[in-house]
Amino acid sequence: MLVFALMIGVVSDSIGASVDELKRGNAKVVESGHTLILGWSEKGLALLQQIALANKSDGGLPVVVLCSQNKEEMENIVRAATCRKEDRLELHGSRVIFRNGNTTNEHDLNQVSAARARSIVILSQDGIAPDDADSRTARQILSLQQVKTMTGYLKGHIVVELQDIDNLAMTNMVGKKDVEVIVSHELIGRLMLLAARSPWVSPVLSSLMGFEGAEFYFKAWPTLQGTCFGSIHSRFDGAIPIGVKLAHSGRILVNPPDDLVIGENDQIIVLADDNDSYTVNDLPPQVSGKYLDLKDRDRRVLGTEQPLERVLFCGWRRDMLDMIHELDYDVKPGSELWLFNNVPMQEREMKMLDKGNRAQLRLKNLKIRHAVGNPTNRRQLLSLQEISDGLGIDGVAIGEPTGHRVVLSYFTSILILSDCTRGDFERDVEASDSRSLSTTLGIQDIQQASMLRMSALGKTVELFPPISEILDIRTAKQMHLISKGYVMSNHLVASYLAMVSEDRNVNEIYRELLSGRGSEIQIRRVDEYVKIDPDEAFSFWDVFQIAKKFNDVLIGYIRHQADRPKKLRRGLMLEGN
């Protein structure tokens, strides 16, 4: 009897210890083919949502999160998010498993079956300096490489969120061929530039990034082997082919030449709703009989002279110099960029050196002008006074007014950056968004007053709405009430991480689409391809084939006005550079 009681006691203690291990989040995860997230940040919930959407058609897949936070606390956060009335987290059958541990410790990585994960996402740590966060990320990659050495394999690729592009080379060196790197600050900077200079592009890219709408898919189709890329567009039901991944080199070609022959095991890149929502038909290549004789069509010239641009940046970003160089590449010589923020001119000059590399200040097309002040102050926004940088030929000392003043109607584009001019503002989501919201309200109020004055004088003026960088989805709701000109930083980065997690090839596609140095997304009026006649209707296929004559791939359309759907539509183009 005593022995029996002792045995029960031992078993009870063992079960109790196992339960305690589970509660603390220290138990080993017995999973394979799961998505592993290392770390937790403001992007965590949005990332979970996108991964769940990606695997909805499969009934959901397990997602494992290894982080330093308490397991029960994290489970409560997810549980609360799934019960919200608005912006509810919907997992669509996916299971989220939290484990407490050190993301740089090989033992803890083995506990979450890192070697057997289908993909691993490393979230950059919030609340510390960018270089420190990137250094920690590099250490996590090295730990995963150690796991690979110990186990002999690493099943999935590693998706890395980096904060500073200057650390890209280091990350690629330690990650080798296993990593796909996303520099979040650079990504948002490029999106904001595209959104400001072409307002229609912003909602298009937002709809493409994530799994709520159409996405890019890669698949080899043996039935298409030996055919030319230009003849396969009519062969897909429910998808639009936009490129090819070559099997022999792994190279990805977006909008390749029509005479490119599809080789053995080459993968066709398509834009479709889901991986199982499209098929290849057996029909021969089809040619529409409408409007193929371009000699008789009055088509607007797409290559019209590029106008001079006058861009205003309100606030200061850590990667300001990278944004300036990206803008300099795209604009016409003689264009202007005004920098309006709280940073004093002398201090700004040091920041512009970008760690002492003076050569990076050499611009080909942009003239930089400076104004010092508070972008949230409406009075200061009414008239911007240029401050000398000491480099011009005006003979004015650095930090002194040049006598040049401009008003907001002077600018063709206005960007409101997530301000990091004060200490922790970049890391304080609420404070940063409050400043962006206040600046947006001030600018729009000034623009509206200007339009009313012009209207009273019988004049019309086109004022461009500002594009704001917003970090918190709650601020985005408030922003939506006053303006549609915003870029949701955390949400878009999370969506991008999820897409690359599902298919690493997507990273290369967006690198090209966002760089402006290859194929890019353009918004075109439909009457740039066909002569609009109110009595004629045009199918998507009609306009698609005409666009192909100009090396453009039509991937969608936007109704310009709901009450005139036939006459005024805008086409979404993948245009060859």
Secondary structure by P-SEA (a helix, b strand, c coil): caaaaaaaaaaaaaaaaaaaaaaacccccccccbbbbcccccaaaaaaaaaaaaaccccbbbbbbbccccaaaaaaaaaaaaaccccccccccbbbbbbbcccccaaaaaaaccccccbbbbbccccccaaaaaaaaaaaaaaaaaaaaaaccccbbbbbbbccccaaaaaaaaacccbbbbaaaaaaaaaaaaaaacaaaaaaaaaacccccbbbbbbbbcccccccccccccccccccccbbbbcccccccccccccccccccbbbbbbccccccbbbbcccbbbbcccccccccccccccccccbbbbbbcccccaaaaaaaaaaacccccbbbbbbccccaaaaaaaacccccccccccccbbbbbbbccccccccccbbbbbbccccccccccccccccccccccccbbbbcccccccccccaaaaaaaaaaaaaaaaaaaaaaaaaaaaaacbbbbbbbbbbbbccaaaaaaaaacccccccaaaaaaaaaaaaaaccaaaaaaaaaaacccbbbbbbbccccccccccccccaaaaaaaaaaacbbbcccccccccccccbbbbbccccc
